[in-house]
């Protein structure tokens, strides 16, 4: 379960908008909640998903189990490249 949540977290983190506030929506809709399809649908990103992303980060950070995890090579490579990109001092629009 930890590996699945880590994979989800990494994809969502890579999908943050250029300001790091909302998660970009590929279909320009913020999810199933029709009441929220207005303003986030216009800008293509939603803050509520970022709040949920923070909850997943906190959940994974608070795990006390010190097991060795088997993470797929693709996820490991993706996390390493994501860490490299996020550590750069780039222009917001370039990101």
DALINBEL-V614018 format. One record per residue. N is the residue number from 1. RES is the residue in three letters. OMEGA is omega in whole degrees, 0 to 359 (999 if undefined). Layout:
n=[N,N]
res=[RES,RES]
omega=[OMEGA,OMEGA]
This chain:
n=[1,2,3,4,5,6,7,8,9,10,11,12,13,14,15,16,17,18,19,20,21,22,23,24,25,26,27,28,29,30,31,32,33,34,35,36,37,38,39,40,41,42,43,44,45,46,47,48,49,50,51,52,53,54,55,56,57,58,59,60,61,62,63,64,65,66,67,68,69,70,71,72,73,74,75,76,77,78,79,80,81,82,83,84,85,86,87,88,89,90,91,92,93,94,95]
res=[UNK,UNK,UNK,UNK,UNK,UNK,UNK,UNK,UNK,UNK,UNK,UNK,UNK,UNK,UNK,UNK,UNK,UNK,UNK,UNK,UNK,UNK,UNK,UNK,UNK,UNK,UNK,UNK,UNK,UNK,UNK,UNK,UNK,UNK,UNK,UNK,UNK,UNK,UNK,UNK,UNK,UNK,UNK,UNK,UNK,UNK,UNK,UNK,UNK,UNK,UNK,UNK,UNK,UNK,UNK,UNK,UNK,UNK,UNK,UNK,UNK,UNK,UNK,UNK,UNK,UNK,UNK,UNK,UNK,UNK,UNK,UNK,UNK,UNK,UNK,UNK,UNK,UNK,UNK,UNK,UNK,UNK,UNK,UNK,UNK,UNK,UNK,UNK,UNK,UNK,UNK,UNK,UNK,UNK,UNK]
omega=[180,181,178,178,177,177,177,180,183,179,179,179,178,182,177,178,187,178,180,184,184,177,183,179,182,182,180,175,185,178,187,187,184,180,182,184,184,186,178,178,179,183,177,176,182,182,183,177,177,177,177,177,178,178,179,178,180,178,181,180,183,178,183,181,185,179,171,182,173,180,178,182,181,179,178,178,179,178,179,179,177,177,179,180,182,179,181,175,182,171,182,182,177,177,999]
